[in-house]
Every structure is written in structure tokens, then in C-alpha cells.
């Protein structure tokens, strides 16, 4: 009879498997990062007001004002 915490498999004594908590694997983390990156590429992260002023060109009149000489 094997000791406590062990079992016998084909005449070999092996340790019993331990219960593990659910962990995020490397591929899961990579998938989440890729999803966030793609979401940012397609939909963007900020609201429509946040970057509106920095991206707008300076307003110029459509007709140039005549200068008095």
C-alpha cells in the first residue's frame, strides 16, 4: 500500500495530483492583449470629445481677406 498522498501506477508509486486554482495561461493573456489591441484599432478607446480639439486643423476662412496696401 503506497503512503498517504501517493498512488500506485503499473508497479510505480506516483504522487497524487494536486487541486489547482484556475490560472490564466500564457496564451490566454496573449489573446486578451490582442483583443484589446484590435478593439483599439477598430473602435478606439477615448470618447469623441477627448481628442477632437487636438486633431482639428486651425480654422481658416475659405476666402482670403484682401489686405489694404
Secondary structure per residue as TSV (DSSP state, phi and psi in degrees):
chain	resnum	aa	ss	phi	psi
A	1	X	-	360.0	126.6
A	2	X	-	-70.6	157.4
A	3	X	-	-66.4	171.1
A	4	X	T	-60.8	133.0
A	5	X	T	89.0	4.6
A	6	X	E	-129.5	160.3
A	7	X	E	-141.5	165.1
A	8	X	E	-105.7	130.4
A	9	X	E	-130.1	115.8
A	10	X	T	48.4	49.9
A	11	X	T	68.3	15.7
A	12	X	E	-116.6	146.1
A	13	X	E	-95.8	126.7
A	14	X	E	-124.4	153.6
A	15	X	E	-76.8	142.7
A	16	X	-	-66.8	144.3
A	17	X	-	-66.9	143.1
A	18	X	-	-91.2	144.9
A	19	X	-	-71.7	126.8
A	20	X	-	-110.0	144.3
A	21	X	-	-73.0	158.7
A	22	X	-	-69.8	123.6
A	23	X	-	-114.5	152.1
A	24	X	-	-84.3	121.4
A	25	X	-	-78.0	170.9
A	26	X	H	-62.0	-39.8
A	27	X	H	-70.2	-31.6
A	28	X	H	-67.3	-43.9
A	29	X	H	-64.4	-42.7
A	30	X	H	-62.5	-38.2
A	31	X	H	-65.8	-40.2
A	32	X	H	-65.6	-42.7
A	33	X	H	-63.2	-43.2
A	34	X	H	-63.7	-39.3
A	35	X	H	-62.9	-44.5
A	36	X	H	-64.5	-41.1
A	37	X	H	-63.7	-45.3
A	38	X	H	-65.0	-38.7
A	39	X	H	-59.3	-43.2
A	40	X	H	-65.0	-34.8
A	41	X	H	-69.9	-38.7
A	42	X	H	-85.0	-50.8
A	43	X	T	-105.0	-21.8
A	44	X	-	82.0	165.1
A	45	X	S	-106.0	-40.1
A	46	X	S	-82.4	169.1
A	47	X	-	-77.3	170.0
A	48	X	T	-69.2	-21.7
A	49	X	T	-84.6	-23.7
A	50	X	T	-65.2	-44.0
A	51	X	T	-111.3	12.6
A	52	X	H	-66.8	-39.6
A	53	X	H	-75.0	-31.2
A	54	X	H	-77.8	-25.0
A	55	X	H	-91.7	-16.1
A	56	X	S	-77.8	136.4
A	57	X	-	-73.2	159.9
A	58	X	-	-64.4	136.6
A	59	X	-	-73.6	130.8
A	60	X	-	-124.4	148.3
A	61	X	-	-66.7	147.2
A	62	X	S	-72.0	-27.5
A	63	X	S	-114.3	129.6
A	64	X	-	-71.1	138.7
A	65	X	-	-74.8	136.7
A	66	X	-	-76.8	136.7
A	67	X	-	-92.7	140.2
A	68	X	-	-84.5	129.6
A	69	X	-	-109.0	360.0
